[in-house]
Amino acid sequence: METFYDILKMTIPALLVFFTAWVVIRNMIRNDQDKRRQELVLQNSRTVTPIKLQAYERIVLFLERISLESLLVRVSSPGMTPAQLHSALLTTIRSEFEFGPPFPMKGTNSVNKF
């Protein structure tokens, strides 16, 4: 019976140390994973935000270029029939859409098309 108590005297402190170390290491690993996840989100936002802004700029410029007032000033000429004006407006809108970005995208060697 005395040997059993001796084993318990050694085992209980060892188990306490083991569980304490396990909890501490588990928390350290979780904190490290959270930190890496936050860094990844921050890095992605640094990459995605400028691209989103460029897309918004492109759509705003496109919408400005195809507004009715600017199209009529650019396309209409005296003596055009309504069918000719309609055709010219559609052609202009389609060409504006297919024209591409009004400024070079980051990391490309494209030239401004405006």
N, CA and C atoms as a LAMMPS dump frame, in Angstrom:
ITEM: TIMESTEP
0
ITEM: NUMBER OF ATOMS
342
ITEM: BOX BOUNDS ff ff ff
-5.0000000000000000e+02 5.0000000000000000e+02
-5.0000000000000000e+02 5.0000000000000000e+02
-5.0000000000000000e+02 5.0000000000000000e+02
ITEM: ATOMS id mol type element x y z
1 1 1 N 0.814 -1.182 0
2 1 2 C 0 0 0
3 1 3 C 0.869 1.262 0
4 2 1 N 1.968 1.142 0.656
5 2 2 C 2.874 2.289 0.724
6 2 3 C 3.462 2.602 -0.646
7 3 1 N 3.722 1.599 -1.426
8 3 2 C 4.237 1.836 -2.775
9 3 3 C 3.19 2.536 -3.638
10 4 1 N 1.933 2.203 -3.393
11 4 2 C 0.863 2.849 -4.139
12 4 3 C 0.841 4.351 -3.835
13 5 1 N 0.994 4.714 -2.566
14 5 2 C 1.037 6.128 -2.194
15 5 3 C 2.266 6.817 -2.768
16 6 1 N 3.366 6.118 -2.824
17 6 2 C 4.573 6.679 -3.419
18 6 3 C 4.371 6.951 -4.916
19 7 1 N 3.701 6.012 -5.581
20 7 2 C 3.421 6.208 -7.007
21 7 3 C 2.481 7.395 -7.205
22 8 1 N 1.476 7.5 -6.346
23 8 2 C 0.546 8.641 -6.423
24 8 3 C 1.264 9.962 -6.158
25 9 1 N 2.204 9.96 -5.217
26 9 2 C 2.959 11.17 -4.905
27 9 3 C 3.76 11.64 -6.111
28 10 1 N 4.18 10.719 -6.967
29 10 2 C 4.945 11.092 -8.155
30 10 3 C 4.023 11.375 -9.35
31 11 1 N 2.964 10.648 -9.436
32 11 2 C 2.105 10.74 -10.606
33 11 3 C 1.248 12.006 -10.594
34 12 1 N 0.666 12.351 -9.48
35 12 2 C -0.226 13.52 -9.411
36 12 3 C 0.516 14.811 -9.762
37 13 1 N 1.69 15.109 -9.174
38 13 2 C 2.402 16.326 -9.606
39 13 3 C 2.81 16.274 -11.078
40 14 1 N 3.192 15.091 -11.549
41 14 2 C 3.575 14.971 -12.967
42 14 3 C 2.376 15.258 -13.857
43 15 1 N 1.203 14.746 -13.506
44 15 2 C 0 15.013 -14.287
45 15 3 C -0.372 16.496 -14.249
46 16 1 N -0.228 17.121 -13.085
47 16 2 C -0.512 18.563 -12.975
48 16 3 C 0.418 19.369 -13.869
49 17 1 N 1.694 19.027 -13.866
50 17 2 C 2.654 19.721 -14.721
51 17 3 C 2.327 19.472 -16.189
52 18 1 N 1.975 18.234 -16.534
53 18 2 C 1.644 17.901 -17.916
54 18 3 C 0.43 18.706 -18.4
55 19 1 N -0.647 18.717 -17.624
56 19 2 C -1.843 19.437 -18.04
57 19 3 C -1.625 20.95 -18.094
58 20 1 N -0.83 21.473 -17.173
59 20 2 C -0.511 22.901 -17.209
60 20 3 C 0.275 23.243 -18.467
61 21 1 N 1.279 22.436 -18.771
62 21 2 C 2.066 22.669 -19.984
63 21 3 C 1.19 22.511 -21.228
64 22 1 N 0.303 21.539 -21.221
65 22 2 C -0.582 21.313 -22.367
66 22 3 C -1.491 22.516 -22.607
67 23 1 N -2.06 23.071 -21.528
68 23 2 C -2.936 24.24 -21.656
69 23 3 C -2.147 25.447 -22.152
70 24 1 N -0.973 25.663 -21.615
71 24 2 C -0.155 26.807 -22.02
72 24 3 C 0.245 26.684 -23.495
73 25 1 N 0.701 25.524 -23.898
74 25 2 C 1.118 25.332 -25.292
75 25 3 C -0.072 25.453 -26.234
76 26 1 N -1.219 24.901 -25.853
77 26 2 C -2.42 25.007 -26.685
78 26 3 C -2.814 26.477 -26.871
79 27 1 N -2.761 27.263 -25.801
80 27 2 C -3.089 28.691 -25.908
81 27 3 C -2.084 29.437 -26.771
82 28 1 N -0.813 29.09 -26.667
83 28 2 C 0.205 29.734 -27.492
84 28 3 C -0.037 29.425 -28.969
85 29 1 N -0.37 28.185 -29.27
86 29 2 C -0.622 27.797 -30.662
87 29 3 C -1.85 28.52 -31.193
88 30 1 N -2.912 28.609 -30.4
89 30 2 C -4.112 29.332 -30.829
90 30 3 C -3.82 30.807 -31.071
91 31 1 N -3.062 31.412 -30.185
92 31 2 C -2.713 32.827 -30.364
93 31 3 C -1.894 33.026 -31.636
94 32 1 N -0.97 32.113 -31.877
95 32 2 C -0.15 32.203 -33.088
96 32 3 C -1.01 32.041 -34.339
97 33 1 N -1.952 31.111 -34.315
98 33 2 C -2.846 30.925 -35.455
99 33 3 C -3.722 32.157 -35.678
100 34 1 N -4.235 32.735 -34.604
101 34 2 C -5.045 33.949 -34.729
102 34 3 C -4.231 35.101 -35.304
103 35 1 N -2.993 35.23 -34.842
104 35 2 C -2.124 36.29 -35.345
105 35 3 C -1.843 36.1 -36.83
106 36 1 N -1.573 34.875 -37.248
107 36 2 C -1.319 34.603 -38.672
108 36 3 C -2.573 34.866 -39.51
109 37 1 N -3.731 34.506 -38.979
110 37 2 C -4.979 34.731 -39.688
111 37 3 C -5.227 36.236 -39.862
112 38 1 N -4.963 37.009 -38.815
113 38 2 C -5.131 38.456 -38.908
114 38 3 C -4.158 39.065 -39.908
115 39 1 N -2.922 38.583 -39.92
116 39 2 C -1.944 39.077 -40.892
117 39 3 C -2.373 38.759 -42.317
118 40 1 N -2.932 37.582 -42.519
119 40 2 C -3.403 37.186 -43.846
120 40 3 C -4.572 38.061 -44.297
121 41 1 N -5.494 38.326 -43.395
122 41 2 C -6.629 39.191 -43.724
123 41 3 C -6.136 40.593 -44.049
124 42 1 N -5.197 41.1 -43.282
125 42 2 C -4.653 42.433 -43.529
126 42 3 C -3.933 42.478 -44.873
127 43 1 N -3.161 41.461 -45.176
128 43 2 C -2.446 41.409 -46.448
129 43 3 C -3.425 41.334 -47.612
130 44 1 N -4.482 40.54 -47.467
131 44 2 C -5.489 40.449 -48.521
132 44 3 C -6.209 41.777 -48.713
133 45 1 N -6.495 42.464 -47.629
134 45 2 C -7.178 43.751 -47.763
135 45 3 C -6.267 44.788 -48.419
136 46 1 N -4.974 44.69 -48.178
137 46 2 C -4.031 45.603 -48.84
138 46 3 C -3.978 45.345 -50.337
139 47 1 N -4.204 44.109 -50.725
140 47 2 C -4.178 43.755 -52.138
141 47 3 C -5.513 44.041 -52.811
142 48 1 N -6.597 43.708 -52.147
143 48 2 C -7.923 43.792 -52.757
144 48 3 C -8.447 45.223 -52.802
145 49 1 N -8.182 46.028 -51.802
146 49 2 C -8.739 47.382 -51.748
147 49 3 C -8.322 48.233 -52.947
148 50 1 N -7.05 48.283 -53.34
149 50 2 C -6.704 49.075 -54.527
150 50 3 C -7.364 48.553 -55.792
151 51 1 N -7.513 47.241 -55.907
152 51 2 C -8.158 46.677 -57.093
153 51 3 C -9.626 47.072 -57.124
154 52 1 N -10.282 47.041 -55.971
155 52 2 C -11.683 47.469 -55.91
156 52 3 C -11.812 48.941 -56.275
157 53 1 N -10.905 49.764 -55.767
158 53 2 C -10.955 51.191 -56.087
159 53 3 C -10.762 51.429 -57.583
160 54 1 N -9.841 50.692 -58.187
161 54 2 C -9.639 50.822 -59.637
162 54 3 C -10.893 50.41 -60.394
163 55 1 N -11.54 49.358 -59.938
164 55 2 C -12.77 48.918 -60.612
165 55 3 C -13.858 49.971 -60.479
166 56 1 N -13.978 50.577 -59.299
167 56 2 C -14.973 51.637 -59.103
168 56 3 C -14.659 52.839 -59.997
169 57 1 N -13.381 53.191 -60.085
170 57 2 C -13 54.308 -60.955
171 57 3 C -13.353 54.013 -62.408
172 58 1 N -13.075 52.793 -62.833
173 58 2 C -13.372 52.422 -64.216
174 58 3 C -14.861 52.48 -64.505
175 59 1 N -15.689 51.997 -63.591
176 59 2 C -17.129 52.003 -63.838
177 59 3 C -17.662 53.43 -63.806
178 60 1 N -17.121 54.275 -62.938
179 60 2 C -17.568 55.675 -62.901
180 60 3 C -17.205 56.375 -64.204
181 61 1 N -15.979 56.167 -64.678
182 61 2 C -15.583 56.778 -65.949
183 61 3 C -16.429 56.257 -67.105
184 62 1 N -16.718 54.963 -67.09
185 62 2 C -17.562 54.39 -68.135
186 62 3 C -18.951 55.022 -68.098
187 63 1 N -19.519 55.133 -66.91
188 63 2 C -20.858 55.714 -66.793
189 63 3 C -20.876 57.183 -67.2
190 64 1 N -19.8 57.906 -66.887
191 64 2 C -19.726 59.305 -67.321
192 64 3 C -19.643 59.399 -68.844
193 65 1 N -18.882 58.504 -69.45
194 65 2 C -18.711 58.554 -70.904
195 65 3 C -19.966 58.129 -71.654
196 66 1 N -20.811 57.288 -71.047
197 66 2 C -22.023 56.878 -71.756
198 66 3 C -23.262 57.611 -71.256
199 67 1 N -23.075 58.673 -70.487
200 67 2 C -24.249 59.449 -70.07
201 67 3 C -24.875 60.079 -71.313
202 68 1 N -26.17 60.255 -71.275
203 68 2 C -26.905 60.712 -72.445
204 68 3 C -26.405 62.072 -72.938
205 69 1 N -26.131 62.978 -72
206 69 2 C -25.692 64.316 -72.395
207 69 3 C -24.367 64.268 -73.151
208 70 1 N -23.4 63.53 -72.602
209 70 2 C -22.085 63.49 -73.255
210 70 3 C -22.146 62.725 -74.579
211 71 1 N -22.985 61.697 -74.642
212 71 2 C -23.121 60.953 -75.896
213 71 3 C -23.746 61.819 -76.984
214 72 1 N -24.786 62.545 -76.637
215 72 2 C -25.446 63.378 -77.648
216 72 3 C -24.515 64.459 -78.17
217 73 1 N -23.702 65.026 -77.278
218 73 2 C -22.768 66.066 -77.717
219 73 3 C -21.725 65.48 -78.659
220 74 1 N -21.223 64.286 -78.365
221 74 2 C -20.179 63.671 -79.175
222 74 3 C -20.695 63.052 -80.468
223 75 1 N -21.889 62.467 -80.422
224 75 2 C -22.338 61.649 -81.538
225 75 3 C -23.24 62.399 -82.515
226 76 1 N -24.122 63.199 -81.993
227 76 2 C -25.13 63.793 -82.88
228 76 3 C -24.512 64.827 -83.819
229 77 1 N -25.073 64.871 -85.003
230 77 2 C -24.677 65.883 -85.974
231 77 3 C -25.956 66.336 -86.684
232 78 1 N -25.946 67.539 -87.202
233 78 2 C -27.155 68.035 -87.862
234 78 3 C -27.512 67.153 -89.058
235 79 1 N -28.78 66.902 -89.197
236 79 2 C -29.257 66.145 -90.346
237 79 3 C -29.317 64.646 -90.117
238 80 1 N -29.022 64.147 -88.909
239 80 2 C -29.108 62.717 -88.633
240 80 3 C -30.564 62.318 -88.431
241 81 1 N -30.92 61.2 -88.969
242 81 2 C -32.266 60.68 -88.73
243 81 3 C -32.28 60 -87.371
244 82 1 N -33.465 59.805 -86.792
245 82 2 C -33.523 59.112 -85.499
246 82 3 C -32.91 57.709 -85.555
247 83 1 N -33.082 57.003 -86.636
248 83 2 C -32.496 55.66 -86.758
249 83 3 C -30.968 55.739 -86.802
250 84 1 N -30.438 56.719 -87.517
251 84 2 C -28.972 56.888 -87.577
252 84 3 C -28.433 57.27 -86.205
253 85 1 N -29.137 58.159 -85.498
254 85 2 C -28.699 58.563 -84.156
255 85 3 C -28.734 57.363 -83.216
256 86 1 N -29.789 56.581 -83.293
257 86 2 C -29.912 55.383 -82.464
258 86 3 C -28.759 54.425 -82.735
259 87 1 N -28.469 54.189 -83.98
260 87 2 C -27.384 53.291 -84.358
261 87 3 C -26.035 53.836 -83.894
262 88 1 N -25.819 55.128 -84.071
263 88 2 C -24.549 55.742 -83.651
264 88 3 C -24.389 55.684 -82.135
265 89 1 N -25.473 55.906 -81.401
266 89 2 C -25.409 55.84 -79.937
267 89 3 C -25.08 54.421 -79.483
268 90 1 N -25.737 53.428 -80.056
269 90 2 C -25.449 52.037 -79.679
270 90 3 C -24.019 51.655 -80.006
271 91 1 N -23.542 52.063 -81.157
272 91 2 C -22.163 51.752 -81.547
273 91 3 C -21.17 52.407 -80.592
274 92 1 N -21.438 53.635 -80.222
275 92 2 C -20.543 54.348 -79.303
276 92 3 C -20.536 53.694 -77.929
277 93 1 N -21.706 53.326 -77.432
278 93 2 C -21.776 52.68 -76.109
279 93 3 C -21.042 51.352 -76.137
280 94 1 N -21.233 50.579 -77.179
281 94 2 C -20.535 49.288 -77.274
282 94 3 C -19.025 49.472 -77.372
283 95 1 N -18.607 50.462 -78.13
284 95 2 C -17.157 50.684 -78.251
285 95 3 C -16.57 51.185 -76.934
286 96 1 N -17.331 51.992 -76.194
287 96 2 C -16.849 52.44 -74.876
288 96 3 C -16.703 51.259 -73.932
289 97 1 N -17.65 50.332 -74.007
290 97 2 C -17.585 49.165 -73.126
291 97 3 C -16.401 48.274 -73.473
292 98 1 N -16.116 48.112 -74.739
293 98 2 C -15.028 47.241 -75.176
294 98 3 C -13.683 47.947 -75.189
295 99 1 N -13.67 49.208 -74.882
296 99 2 C -12.452 50.011 -74.992
297 99 3 C -11.393 49.593 -73.998
298 100 1 N -11.782 49.087 -72.846
299 100 2 C -10.805 48.662 -71.852
300 100 3 C -10.616 49.721 -70.793
301 101 1 N -9.669 49.478 -69.885
302 101 2 C -9.458 50.409 -68.78
303 101 3 C -8.903 51.74 -69.277
304 102 1 N -9.344 52.831 -68.68
305 102 2 C -8.872 54.138 -69.097
306 102 3 C -7.468 54.464 -68.622
307 103 1 N -6.896 53.618 -67.793
308 103 2 C -5.538 53.838 -67.309
309 103 3 C -4.881 52.477 -67.168
310 104 1 N -3.544 52.415 -67.195
311 104 2 C -2.89 51.104 -67.095
312 104 3 C -3.112 50.495 -65.72
313 105 1 N -3.353 49.215 -65.712
314 105 2 C -3.513 48.506 -64.451
315 105 3 C -2.133 48.303 -63.833
316 106 1 N -2.082 48.188 -62.522
317 106 2 C -0.814 47.979 -61.837
318 106 3 C -0.145 46.705 -62.334
319 107 1 N 1.113 46.799 -62.615
320 107 2 C 1.869 45.631 -63.024
321 107 3 C 1.742 45.284 -64.497
322 108 1 N 1.079 46.142 -65.299
323 108 2 C 0.975 45.867 -66.722
324 108 3 C 1.692 46.945 -67.483
325 109 1 N 1.97 46.691 -68.73
326 109 2 C 2.651 47.666 -69.578
327 109 3 C 1.707 48.266 -70.596
328 110 1 N 0.4 48.204 -70.323
329 110 2 C -0.547 48.725 -71.287
330 110 3 C -0.506 50.251 -71.304
331 111 1 N -0.913 50.819 -72.42
332 111 2 C -0.885 52.258 -72.595
333 111 3 C -2.307 52.794 -72.443
334 112 1 N -2.413 54.062 -72.083
335 112 2 C -3.738 54.668 -71.986
336 112 3 C -4.402 54.646 -73.352
337 113 1 N -5.681 54.321 -73.368
338 113 2 C -6.4 54.256 -74.618
339 113 3 C -7.267 55.478 -74.829
340 114 1 N -7.324 56.363 -73.885
341 114 2 C -8.103 57.599 -74.046
342 114 3 C -7.224 58.692 -74.569
